[in-house]
Amino acid sequence: MPRIENTILIRKGRDTAVMVARDNEAFPQFMDDVESVTVLTRSDDLKTVVSEWVGIVPKLKKRITWAEEDVWDPDQGILNFKQISGDFDEFHGTWIFTEIEPGLTKFDSVLVYRLEIPLVGALINAIIHKTMQNNVEATQQAIKKRCESGV
């Protein structure tokens, strides 16, 4: 199963980074590869969110759709997410926000995915993996930029 791990530093406190990351409905405003996010349900304690996503994969000229369950532990700065329906055969991961020092947060992202496209070879699978890796990095950079810009 393909697994992607990446870490970046955000020059803001953890609370700010978590606040930006929890506002997934705003992602289409600042992430080019997210066409839409629609929240379907939120738990009363706001820690569990189910949402529908439409992502854009320009290199493959394809849209990918899925519904995702996000479970947050905001006190620890941890998100566990998983697809509950959609185009991926498997899609789950974790975001961890750790305040290294006041005003500096480490953002670790782990994504495990499987996307089976019938009758495609290793070349297309390599393109998909590179696209997923680029997406993880772009997502982290977009959240970093949003945090650091003070929006």
DSSP file (Angstrom, degrees, kcal/mol; ACC not computed):
  #  RESIDUE AA STRUCTURE BP1 BP2  ACC     N-H-->O    O-->H-N    N-H-->O    O-->H-N    TCO  KAPPA ALPHA  PHI   PSI    X-CA   Y-CA   Z-CA
    1    1 A M              0   0    0      0, 0.0   113,-0.1     0, 0.0     2,-0.0   0.000 360.0 360.0 360.0 126.1    0.0    0.0    0.0
    2    2 A P        -     0   0    0      0, 0.0   111,-1.9     0, 0.0     2,-0.4  -0.361 360.0-170.6 -63.0 139.4    1.5    3.4   -1.0
    3    3 A R  E     -A  112   0A   0    109,-0.2     2,-0.4    -2,-0.0   109,-0.2  -0.999   6.8-165.5-134.6 133.7    2.4    5.6    2.0
    4    4 A I  E     -A  111   0A   0    107,-3.0   107,-2.7    -2,-0.4     2,-0.4  -0.981   6.4-178.1-123.3 130.1    3.4    9.2    1.9
    5    5 A E  E     +A  110   0A   0     -2,-0.4     2,-0.3   105,-0.2   105,-0.2  -0.986   8.6 163.9-126.6 138.4    5.0   11.0    4.9
    6    6 A N  E     -A  109   0A   0    103,-2.2   103,-2.9    -2,-0.4     2,-0.4  -0.993  16.3-161.5-152.7 149.5    6.0   14.7    4.9
    7    7 A T  E     +A  108   0A   0     -2,-0.3     2,-0.3   101,-0.2   101,-0.2  -0.996  12.0 170.8-133.7 137.7    6.9   17.3    7.5
    8    8 A I  E     -A  107   0A   0     99,-1.8    99,-3.0    -2,-0.4     2,-0.4  -0.927  28.4-121.5-136.0 165.6    6.9   21.1    7.3
    9    9 A L  E     -A  106   0A   0     -2,-0.3     2,-0.5    97,-0.2    97,-0.2  -0.911  18.1-158.7-109.3 137.5    7.3   23.9    9.8
   10   10 A I  E     -A  105   0A   0     95,-3.2    95,-3.0    -2,-0.4     2,-1.8  -0.962  17.2-138.0-115.2 129.0    4.7   26.6   10.3
   11   11 A R  S    S+     0   0    0     -2,-0.5     2,-0.3    93,-0.2    93,-0.2  -0.368  78.3  76.8 -87.0  59.1    5.8   29.9   11.8
   12   12 A K  S    S-     0   0    0     -2,-1.8    93,-0.2    93,-0.1    -2,-0.2  -0.952  90.6 -82.9-153.0 163.2    2.6   30.2   14.0
   13   13 A G     >  -     0   0    0     -2,-0.3     4,-1.9    90,-0.2     3,-0.3  -0.244  41.3-109.5 -68.3 160.6    1.5   28.6   17.2
   14   14 A R  H  > S+     0   0    0      1,-0.2     4,-2.9     2,-0.2     5,-0.3   0.874 115.5  59.3 -60.2 -39.8   -0.2   25.2   17.1
   15   15 A D  H  > S+     0   0    0      1,-0.2     4,-2.3     2,-0.2    -1,-0.2   0.898 107.2  47.2 -59.1 -40.2   -3.6   26.5   18.0
   16   16 A T  H  > S+     0   0    0     -3,-0.3     4,-2.3     2,-0.2    -1,-0.2   0.930 112.6  49.0 -65.3 -45.4   -3.6   28.7   14.8
   17   17 A A  H  X S+     0   0    0     -4,-1.9     4,-2.4     1,-0.2    -2,-0.2   0.909 112.9  47.0 -62.2 -42.8   -2.4   25.8   12.7
   18   18 A V  H  X S+     0   0    0     -4,-2.9     4,-2.3     2,-0.2    -1,-0.2   0.909 109.9  53.8 -65.2 -41.8   -5.1   23.5   14.0
   19   19 A M  H  X S+     0   0    0     -4,-2.3     4,-0.8    -5,-0.3    -2,-0.2   0.927 112.1  44.0 -59.2 -45.4   -7.8   26.1   13.6
   20   20 A V  H >< S+     0   0    0     -4,-2.3     3,-0.7     1,-0.2    -1,-0.2   0.922 114.5  49.7 -65.1 -44.0   -6.9   26.6    9.9
   21   21 A A  H 3< S+     0   0    0     -4,-2.4    -1,-0.2     1,-0.2    -2,-0.2   0.816 106.9  55.1 -67.0 -30.5   -6.6   22.8    9.3
   22   22 A R  H 3< S+     0   0    0     -4,-2.3     2,-1.7     1,-0.2    -1,-0.2   0.705  89.7  78.3 -75.5 -18.8  -10.0   22.2   11.0
   23   23 A D    X<  +     0   0    0     -4,-0.8     3,-1.7    -3,-0.7     4,-0.3  -0.436  53.8 156.7 -88.4  63.1  -11.8   24.6    8.6
   24   24 A N  G >   +     0   0    0     -2,-1.7     3,-1.2     1,-0.3    -1,-0.2   0.742  62.8  69.7 -66.3 -21.8  -11.9   22.2    5.7
   25   25 A E  G 3  S+     0   0    0      1,-0.2    -1,-0.3    -3,-0.2    12,-0.3   0.777  97.9  53.2 -63.9 -23.6  -14.8   24.0    4.1
   26   26 A A  G X> S+     0   0    0     -3,-1.7     3,-1.9     1,-0.2     4,-0.6   0.584  81.1  95.4 -85.4 -10.3  -12.5   26.9    3.4
   27   27 A F  H X> S+     0   0    0     -3,-1.2     4,-1.6    -4,-0.3     3,-1.5   0.852  76.1  59.7 -53.1 -41.3   -9.9   24.7    1.6
   28   28 A P  H 34 S+     0   0    0      0, 0.0    -1,-0.3     0, 0.0    -2,-0.1   0.772  97.7  63.0 -60.6 -21.5  -11.2   25.4   -1.9
   29   29 A Q  H <4 S+     0   0    0     -3,-1.9    -2,-0.2     1,-0.2    -3,-0.1   0.773 122.2  16.0 -71.3 -25.8  -10.5   29.1   -1.3
   30   30 A F  H << S+     0   0    0     -3,-1.5     2,-0.5    -4,-0.6    -1,-0.2   0.310 111.2  77.1-134.9  10.0   -6.8   28.5   -1.0
   31   31 A M    ><  -     0   0    0     -4,-1.6     3,-1.4     3,-0.2    -1,-0.1  -0.966  57.9-158.7-125.4 116.7   -6.0   25.1   -2.4
   32   32 A D  T 3  S+     0   0    0     -2,-0.5    -1,-0.1     1,-0.3    -5,-0.0   0.796  90.8  52.6 -63.1 -30.6   -5.9   24.8   -6.2
   33   33 A D  T 3  S+     0   0    0    102,-0.1    23,-2.5    22,-0.1     2,-0.6   0.363  92.4  82.4 -93.1   7.2   -6.5   21.0   -6.3
   34   34 A V  E <   +B   55   0A   0     -3,-1.4    21,-0.2    21,-0.2    -3,-0.2  -0.937  49.7 177.0-111.4 111.4   -9.7   21.1   -4.1
   35   35 A E  E     -     0   0A   0     19,-2.4     2,-0.3    -2,-0.6    20,-0.2   0.901  66.3 -11.9 -78.4 -42.8  -12.8   22.0   -6.1
   36   36 A S  E     -B   54   0A   0     18,-1.5    18,-2.3     2,-0.0     2,-0.4  -0.994  46.1-164.8-159.1 152.1  -15.2   21.7   -3.2
   37   37 A V  E     -B   53   0A   0     -2,-0.3     2,-0.5   -12,-0.3    16,-0.2  -0.976  13.3-172.8-136.9 123.8  -15.7   20.4    0.3
   38   38 A T  E     -B   52   0A   0     14,-2.7    14,-2.9    -2,-0.4     2,-0.4  -0.971  19.0-138.1-121.0 118.5  -19.3   20.0    1.7
   39   39 A V  E     +B   51   0A   0     -2,-0.5    12,-0.3    12,-0.2     3,-0.1  -0.610  21.2 178.9 -75.9 127.5  -19.7   19.2    5.4
   40   40 A L  E     +     0   0A   0     10,-3.2     2,-0.3    -2,-0.4    11,-0.2   0.836  64.8   1.7 -95.0 -43.3  -22.5   16.6    5.8
   41   41 A T  E     -B   50   0A   0      9,-1.7     9,-2.3     2,-0.0     2,-0.4  -0.993  53.0-165.7-146.5 151.6  -22.4   16.2    9.6
   42   42 A R  E     -B   49   0A   0     -2,-0.3     7,-0.2     7,-0.2     5,-0.0  -0.998  27.9-121.6-133.0 135.3  -20.6   17.5   12.7
   43   43 A S    >   -     0   0    0      5,-2.6     3,-1.8    -2,-0.4    -2,-0.0  -0.326  31.3-107.9 -69.0 160.2  -20.7   15.9   16.1
   44   44 A D  T 3  S+     0   0    0      1,-0.3    -1,-0.1     2,-0.1     0, 0.0   0.839 123.5  48.9 -59.2 -33.6  -22.0   18.0   18.9
   45   45 A D  T 3  S-     0   0    0      1,-0.0    -1,-0.3     3,-0.0    -2,-0.0   0.432 109.1-127.5 -86.9   2.2  -18.5   18.3   20.3
   46   46 A L  S <  S+     0   0    0     -3,-1.8    -2,-0.1     2,-0.2     3,-0.1   0.578  81.0 111.7  65.4  12.9  -17.2   19.3   16.8
   47   47 A K        +     0   0    0      1,-0.1    25,-3.5    24,-0.1     2,-0.5   0.725  69.1  53.1 -88.1 -22.2  -14.5   16.7   17.0
   48   48 A T  E     + C   0  71A   0     23,-0.2    -5,-2.6     2,-0.0     2,-0.4  -0.963  64.5 175.8-119.5 127.4  -15.9   14.4   14.2
   49   49 A V  E     -BC  42  70A   0     21,-2.4    21,-3.3    -2,-0.5     2,-0.5  -0.994  15.3-161.2-131.3 133.4  -16.8   15.8   10.8
   50   50 A V  E     +BC  41  69A   0     -9,-2.3   -10,-3.2    -2,-0.4    -9,-1.7  -0.971  25.0 168.0-112.0 128.1  -18.1   13.9    7.7
   51   51 A S  E     -BC  39  68A   0     17,-2.3    17,-2.9    -2,-0.5     2,-0.4  -0.963  33.9-126.1-140.9 154.8  -17.6   15.8    4.5
   52   52 A E  E     -BC  38  67A   0    -14,-2.9   -14,-2.7    -2,-0.3     2,-0.4  -0.859  30.2-162.7-100.4 136.5  -17.8   15.2    0.7
   53   53 A W  E     -BC  37  66A   0     13,-3.4    13,-1.8    -2,-0.4     2,-0.4  -0.909  17.1-165.8-122.0 144.9  -14.8   16.2   -1.3
   54   54 A V  E     -BC  36  65A   0    -18,-2.3   -19,-2.4    -2,-0.4   -18,-1.5  -0.971  19.0-174.6-126.1 116.0  -14.1   16.9   -5.0
   55   55 A G  E     -BC  34  64A   0      9,-3.4     9,-2.4    -2,-0.4     2,-0.5  -0.766  16.4-136.5-108.4 156.1  -10.4   17.0   -5.9
   56   56 A I  E     - C   0  63A   0    -23,-2.5     7,-0.2    -2,-0.3    -2,-0.0  -0.942  11.1-169.9-115.8 130.6   -8.9   17.9   -9.2
   57   57 A V  E >>> - C   0  62A   0      5,-3.1     5,-1.7    -2,-0.5     3,-0.8  -0.826   7.9-176.2-116.5  88.6   -6.0   15.9  -10.8
   58   58 A P  G >45S+     0   0    0      0, 0.0     3,-0.9     0, 0.0    -1,-0.2   0.860  78.1  56.2 -57.7 -40.9   -4.9   18.1  -13.7
   59   59 A K  G 345S+     0   0    0      1,-0.3    -2,-0.0     2,-0.1    68,-0.0   0.836 116.7  36.4 -63.0 -31.1   -2.2   15.7  -15.1
   60   60 A L  G <45S-     0   0    0     -3,-0.8    -1,-0.3     2,-0.2     3,-0.1   0.435 104.8-129.9 -97.4  -0.5   -4.8   12.9  -15.4
   61   61 A K  T <<5 +     0   0    0     -3,-0.9     2,-0.3    -4,-0.7    -2,-0.1   0.938  66.6 127.3  50.1  51.6   -7.6   15.4  -16.4
   62   62 A K  E   < -C   57   0A   0     -5,-1.7    -5,-3.1     2,-0.0     2,-0.4  -0.977  56.9-140.4-141.1 147.5   -9.7   13.7  -13.8
   63   63 A R  E     -C   56   0A   0     -2,-0.3     2,-0.5    -7,-0.2    -7,-0.2  -0.876  17.6-157.0-102.0 141.7  -11.9   14.6  -10.8
   64   64 A I  E     -C   55   0A   0     -9,-2.4    -9,-3.4    -2,-0.4     2,-0.4  -0.981  10.1-169.2-120.0 132.0  -11.7   12.4   -7.7
   65   65 A T  E     +C   54   0A   0     -2,-0.5    22,-2.8   -11,-0.2     2,-0.3  -0.916  14.5 150.8-122.0 147.2  -14.6   12.4   -5.3
   66   66 A W  E     -CD  53  86A   0    -13,-1.8   -13,-3.4    -2,-0.4     2,-0.4  -0.981  38.5-123.9-163.0 160.4  -14.9   10.9   -1.8
   67   67 A A  E     -CD  52  85A   0     18,-3.1    17,-3.1    -2,-0.3    18,-1.3  -0.933  34.0-165.1-108.8 139.5  -16.6   11.2    1.5
   68   68 A E  E     -CD  51  83A   0    -17,-2.9   -17,-2.3    -2,-0.4     2,-0.6  -0.955  18.2-146.6-131.4 140.7  -14.3   11.5    4.5
   69   69 A E  E     -CD  50  82A   0     13,-3.0    13,-1.7    -2,-0.4     2,-0.5  -0.946  17.8-165.4-105.7 123.0  -14.6   11.1    8.2
   70   70 A D  E     -CD  49  81A   0    -21,-3.3   -21,-2.4    -2,-0.6     2,-0.5  -0.923   4.1-169.0-107.6 128.9  -12.3   13.4   10.2
   71   71 A V  E     -CD  48  80A   0      9,-2.9     9,-2.4    -2,-0.5     2,-0.3  -0.964  13.0-163.5-120.9 114.8  -11.8   12.7   13.9
   72   72 A W  E     - D   0  79A   0    -25,-3.5     7,-0.2    -2,-0.5     3,-0.1  -0.735  25.5-170.2-101.3 142.3   -9.9   15.5   15.7
   73   73 A D  E >>> + D   0  78A   0      5,-3.1     5,-1.9    -2,-0.3     4,-1.4  -0.812  17.6 178.6-117.7  85.3   -8.2   15.6   19.1
   74   74 A P  T 345S+     0   0    0      0, 0.0    -1,-0.1     0, 0.0   -56,-0.1   0.800  74.7  60.3 -64.0 -28.8   -7.7   19.4   19.1
   75   75 A D  T 345S+     0   0    0      1,-0.2   -60,-0.0    -3,-0.1    -2,-0.0   0.841 115.9  33.8 -66.8 -31.5   -6.0   19.3   22.6
   76   76 A Q  T <45S-     0   0    0     -3,-0.9    -1,-0.2     2,-0.2    21,-0.2   0.545 110.2-122.0 -96.6 -10.8   -3.3   17.1   21.2
   77   77 A G  T  <5 +     0   0    0     -4,-1.4    20,-3.0     1,-0.2     2,-0.4   0.871  64.4 139.4  72.6  37.6   -3.3   18.7   17.7
   78   78 A I  E   < -DE  73  96A   0     -5,-1.9    -5,-3.1    18,-0.2     2,-0.4  -0.952  33.6-172.2-123.6 133.9   -4.1   15.3   15.9
   79   79 A L  E     -DE  72  95A   0     16,-2.7    16,-2.4    -2,-0.4     2,-0.5  -0.989   2.3-169.9-118.8 129.8   -6.4   14.5   13.1
   80   80 A N  E     +DE  71  94A   0     -9,-2.4    -9,-2.9    -2,-0.4     2,-0.3  -0.989  17.3 179.9-113.4 127.8   -7.2   11.0   12.0
   81   81 A F  E     +DE  70  93A   0     12,-2.4    12,-2.4    -2,-0.5     2,-0.3  -0.917  10.6 175.1-129.4 154.5   -9.1   10.8    8.7
   82   82 A K  E     -DE  69  92A   0    -13,-1.7   -13,-3.0    -2,-0.3     2,-0.3  -0.982  33.6-111.8-155.6 145.3  -10.4    8.1    6.5
   83   83 A Q  E     -D   68   0A   0      8,-3.1   -15,-0.3    -2,-0.3     8,-0.2  -0.574  23.7-176.0 -72.0 137.1  -12.5    7.8    3.3
   84   84 A I  E    S-     0   0A   0    -17,-3.1     2,-0.3     1,-0.5   -16,-0.2   0.560  72.0  -5.4-109.1 -15.4  -15.9    6.3    4.0
   85   85 A S  E    S+D   67   0A   0    -18,-1.3   -18,-3.1     0, 0.0    -1,-0.5  -0.943  90.1  72.8-165.3 157.0  -17.0    6.2    0.3
   86   86 A G  E    S-D   66   0A   0     -2,-0.3   -20,-0.3   -20,-0.3   -22,-0.0  -0.898  83.7 -33.2 137.1-163.3  -15.6    7.3   -3.0
   87   87 A D  S    S+     0   0    0    -22,-2.8    29,-0.2    -2,-0.3     2,-0.2   0.713 100.5  85.5 -75.2 -25.0  -13.1    6.8   -5.8
   88   88 A F        -     0   0    0    -23,-0.3    27,-0.2     1,-0.1     3,-0.2  -0.501  66.3-147.8 -77.5 147.3  -10.1    5.5   -3.7
   89   89 A D  S    S+     0   0    0     25,-2.7     2,-0.3     1,-0.4    26,-0.2   0.778  91.7   1.8 -78.4 -29.6   -9.9    1.9   -2.8
   90   90 A E  E     + F   0 114A   0     24,-1.9    24,-2.6    -3,-0.0    -1,-0.4  -0.957  69.4 164.9-155.0 141.6   -8.3    3.0    0.4
   91   91 A F  E     + F   0 113A   0     -2,-0.3    -8,-3.1    22,-0.3     2,-0.3  -0.790  19.5 128.9-162.0 110.2   -7.5    6.4    1.8
   92   92 A H  E     +EF  82 112A   0     20,-2.5    20,-3.2    -2,-0.3     2,-0.3  -0.984  15.9 139.8-158.3 162.8   -6.6    7.3    5.4
   93   93 A G  E     -EF  81 111A   0    -12,-2.4   -12,-2.4    -2,-0.3     2,-0.3  -0.985  34.3-103.0 179.3-170.2   -4.1    9.1    7.4
   94   94 A T  E     -EF  80 110A   0     16,-2.0    16,-2.5    -2,-0.3     2,-0.4  -0.997  10.1-159.8-142.9 140.4   -3.0   11.4   10.2
   95   95 A W  E     -EF  79 109A   0    -16,-2.4   -16,-2.7    -2,-0.3     2,-0.4  -0.986  14.1-170.2-115.9 135.1   -2.0   15.0   10.6
   96   96 A I  E     -EF  78 108A   0     12,-2.5    12,-2.8    -2,-0.4     2,-0.6  -0.990   6.7-164.7-128.5 125.4   -0.1   15.9   13.8
   97   97 A F  E     - F   0 107A   0    -20,-3.0     2,-0.5    -2,-0.4    10,-0.2  -0.943  12.3-179.6-109.6 118.6    0.6   19.5   14.8
   98   98 A T  E     - F   0 106A   0      8,-2.7     8,-3.5    -2,-0.6     2,-0.7  -0.975  25.8-134.7-123.8 122.3    3.3   19.8   17.4
   99   99 A E  E     - F   0 105A   0     -2,-0.5     6,-0.3     6,-0.3   -86,-0.1  -0.666  19.9-175.8 -77.8 115.1    4.4   23.2   18.8
  100  100 A I  E    S-     0   0A   0      4,-2.3    -1,-0.2    -2,-0.7     5,-0.2   0.876  71.2 -22.5 -77.2 -40.8    8.2   23.1   18.8
  101  101 A E  E >  S- F   0 104A   0      3,-1.4     3,-2.4    -3,-0.1    -1,-0.4  -0.935  99.5 -55.9-158.4 166.2    8.5   26.5   20.5
  102  102 A P  T 3  S+     0   0    0      0, 0.0   -89,-0.1     0, 0.0     3,-0.1  -0.298 128.2  10.4 -54.2 125.6    6.1   29.4   20.9
  103  103 A G  T 3  S+     0   0    0      1,-0.1     2,-0.4    -2,-0.0   -90,-0.2   0.574 111.5  92.5  83.0   9.5    5.2   30.5   17.3
  104  104 A L  E <   - F   0 101A   0     -3,-2.4    -4,-2.3   -93,-0.2    -3,-1.4  -0.949  50.5-178.1-140.5 118.8    6.7   27.5   15.6
  105  105 A T  E     -AF  10  99A   0    -95,-3.0   -95,-3.2    -2,-0.4     2,-0.5  -0.947  20.2-142.0-121.9 133.2    4.7   24.4   14.8
  106  106 A K  E     -AF   9  98A   0     -8,-3.5    -8,-2.7    -2,-0.4     2,-0.6  -0.815  15.6-159.3 -90.3 130.1    5.8   21.1   13.2
  107  107 A F  E     -AF   8  97A   0    -99,-3.0   -99,-1.8    -2,-0.5     2,-0.4  -0.925   8.5-172.3-115.8 104.8    3.1   19.7   10.8
  108  108 A D  E     -AF   7  96A   0    -12,-2.8   -12,-2.5    -2,-0.6     2,-0.4  -0.829   2.4-169.9 -97.4 134.1    3.5   16.0   10.1
  109  109 A S  E     -AF   6  95A   0   -103,-2.9  -103,-2.2    -2,-0.4     2,-0.4  -0.990   7.9-177.2-126.7 132.6    1.3   14.4    7.5
  110  110 A V  E     -AF   5  94A   0    -16,-2.5   -16,-2.0    -2,-0.4     2,-0.4  -0.999   6.0-178.6-126.7 129.1    0.9   10.6    6.8
  111  111 A L  E     -AF   4  93A   0   -107,-2.7  -107,-3.0    -2,-0.4     2,-0.5  -0.996   9.0-172.4-130.3 129.8   -1.3    9.4    4.0
  112  112 A V  E     +AF   3  92A   0    -20,-3.2   -20,-2.5    -2,-0.4     2,-0.3  -0.985  22.9 161.5-116.8 129.2   -2.0    5.8    3.0
  113  113 A Y  E     - F   0  91A   0   -111,-1.9     2,-0.3    -2,-0.5   -22,-0.3  -0.959  28.5-165.9-144.9 160.8   -3.9    5.3   -0.2
  114  114 A R  E     + F   0  90A   0    -24,-2.6   -25,-2.7    -2,-0.3   -24,-1.9  -0.925   9.2 177.5-147.4 126.2   -4.8    2.8   -2.8
  115  115 A L        -     0   0    0     -2,-0.3     2,-0.6   -27,-0.2   -27,-0.1  -0.900  11.8-163.4-132.4 101.8   -6.3    3.8   -6.1
  116  116 A E        -     0   0    0     -2,-0.4    -2,-0.0   -29,-0.2     9,-0.0  -0.758   7.9-177.3 -90.9 122.6   -6.8    0.9   -8.5
  117  117 A I    >   -     0   0    0     -2,-0.6     3,-1.1     3,-0.1     8,-0.1  -0.970  32.8-118.5-117.4 114.4   -7.5    1.9  -12.1
  118  118 A P  T 3  S+     0   0    0      0, 0.0     3,-0.1     0, 0.0    -2,-0.0  -0.158  89.3  10.4 -55.4 141.6   -8.1   -1.2  -14.2
  119  119 A L  T 3  S+     0   0    0      1,-0.2     2,-0.4     0, 0.0     0, 0.0   0.744  92.8 129.2  65.4  28.7   -5.7   -2.0  -17.1
  120  120 A V    <   -     0   0    0     -3,-1.1    -1,-0.2     1,-0.0    -3,-0.1  -0.881  45.0-141.4-111.8 150.7   -3.1    0.6  -16.1
  121  121 A G     >  -     0   0    0     -2,-0.4     4,-1.9    -3,-0.1     3,-0.2  -0.178  36.4 -79.3 -98.6-169.6    0.6   -0.2  -15.8
  122  122 A A  H  > S+     0   0    0      1,-0.2     4,-2.5     2,-0.2     5,-0.2   0.815 123.0  61.4 -62.2 -33.1    3.4    0.8  -13.5
  123  123 A L  H  > S+     0   0    0      2,-0.2     4,-2.0     1,-0.2    -1,-0.2   0.940 107.0  43.5 -61.7 -47.4    3.9    4.1  -15.3
  124  124 A I  H  > S+     0   0    0      1,-0.2     4,-2.8    -3,-0.2    -1,-0.2   0.901 112.6  53.4 -65.8 -39.6    0.4    5.3  -14.5
  125  125 A N  H  X S+     0   0    0     -4,-1.9     4,-2.4     1,-0.2    -1,-0.2   0.890 108.5  50.5 -61.4 -38.0    0.8    4.1  -10.9
  126  126 A A  H  X S+     0   0    0     -4,-2.5     4,-2.5     2,-0.2    -1,-0.2   0.893 110.4  49.4 -65.5 -39.5    4.0    6.0  -10.6
  127  127 A I  H  X S+     0   0    0     -4,-2.0     4,-2.6     2,-0.2    -2,-0.2   0.913 111.1  49.8 -64.4 -42.9    2.3    9.2  -11.9
  128  128 A I  H  X S+     0   0    0     -4,-2.8     4,-2.6     2,-0.2    -2,-0.2   0.924 111.5  48.6 -61.6 -44.2   -0.5    8.6   -9.4
  129  129 A H  H  X S+     0   0    0     -4,-2.4     4,-2.7     2,-0.2    -2,-0.2   0.931 112.5  47.3 -63.3 -45.0    2.0    8.2   -6.6
  130  130 A K  H  X S+     0   0    0     -4,-2.5     4,-2.8     1,-0.2    -1,-0.2   0.900 112.3  51.0 -62.6 -39.8    3.9   11.4   -7.6
  131  131 A T  H  X S+     0   0    0     -4,-2.6     4,-2.1     2,-0.2    -2,-0.2   0.912 111.2  47.3 -63.5 -42.8    0.6   13.3   -7.9
  132  132 A M  H  X S+     0   0    0     -4,-2.6     4,-2.4     2,-0.2    -2,-0.2   0.904 112.4  49.9 -65.7 -40.9   -0.5   12.1   -4.4
  133  133 A Q  H  X S+     0   0    0     -4,-2.7     4,-2.2     1,-0.2    -2,-0.2   0.929 111.4  48.3 -62.7 -45.2    2.9   13.1   -3.0
  134  134 A N  H  X S+     0   0    0     -4,-2.8     4,-2.8     1,-0.2    -1,-0.2   0.876 110.2  53.5 -61.1 -37.4    2.7   16.5   -4.6
  135  135 A N  H  X S+     0   0    0     -4,-2.1     4,-2.7     2,-0.2    -2,-0.2   0.913 107.3  49.6 -65.4 -43.4   -0.9   16.9   -3.2
  136  136 A V  H  X S+     0   0    0     -4,-2.4     4,-2.3     2,-0.2    -2,-0.2   0.945 115.0  44.5 -59.9 -47.6    0.3   16.1    0.3
  137  137 A E  H  X S+     0   0    0     -4,-2.2     4,-2.6     1,-0.2    -2,-0.2   0.902 113.9  49.5 -64.0 -42.0    3.1   18.7    0.0
  138  138 A A  H  X S+     0   0    0     -4,-2.8     4,-2.5     2,-0.2    -1,-0.2   0.883 109.8  51.9 -65.9 -38.2    0.8   21.3   -1.6
  139  139 A T  H  X S+     0   0    0     -4,-2.7     4,-2.3     2,-0.2     5,-0.2   0.939 111.9  45.8 -62.6 -47.1   -1.8   20.8    1.1
  140  140 A Q  H  X S+     0   0    0     -4,-2.3     4,-2.6     1,-0.2    -2,-0.2   0.921 113.5  49.0 -62.7 -43.4    0.8   21.4    3.8
  141  141 A Q  H  X S+     0   0    0     -4,-2.6     4,-2.9     2,-0.2    -1,-0.2   0.891 110.5  51.2 -63.7 -39.1    2.2   24.4    2.0
  142  142 A A  H  X S+     0   0    0     -4,-2.5     4,-2.4     2,-0.2    -1,-0.2   0.914 112.1  45.8 -65.5 -42.2   -1.3   25.9    1.6
  143  143 A I  H  X S+     0   0    0     -4,-2.3     4,-2.5     2,-0.2    -2,-0.2   0.915 113.4  50.8 -65.9 -41.7   -2.1   25.5    5.2
  144  144 A K  H  X S+     0   0    0     -4,-2.6     4,-2.9    -5,-0.2     5,-0.2   0.944 111.8  46.7 -58.0 -49.9    1.3   26.9    6.2
  145  145 A K  H  X S+     0   0    0     -4,-2.9     4,-1.8     1,-0.2    -2,-0.2   0.904 112.4  50.1 -62.0 -42.1    0.8   30.0    3.9
  146  146 A R  H  X>S+     0   0    0     -4,-2.4     5,-1.2     2,-0.2     4,-0.5   0.915 113.8  45.7 -63.2 -43.1   -2.8   30.5    5.3
  147  147 A C  H ><5S+     0   0    0     -4,-2.5     3,-1.1     1,-0.2    -2,-0.2   0.947 115.2  45.5 -62.6 -49.5   -1.5   30.3    8.9
  148  148 A E  H 3<5S+     0   0    0     -4,-2.9    -1,-0.2     1,-0.3    -2,-0.2   0.726 106.3  59.4 -72.4 -21.9    1.5   32.6    8.3
  149  149 A S  H 3<5S-     0   0    0     -4,-1.8    -1,-0.3    -5,-0.2    -2,-0.2   0.608 107.6-124.4 -82.4 -10.3   -0.5   35.2    6.3
  150  150 A G  T <<5       0   0    0     -3,-1.1    -3,-0.2    -4,-0.5    -2,-0.1   0.641 360.0 360.0  80.8  13.8   -2.8   35.7    9.3
  151  151 A V      <       0   0    0     -5,-1.2    -4,-0.1     0, 0.0    -1,-0.1   0.496 360.0 360.0 -73.6 360.0   -6.1   34.9    7.5
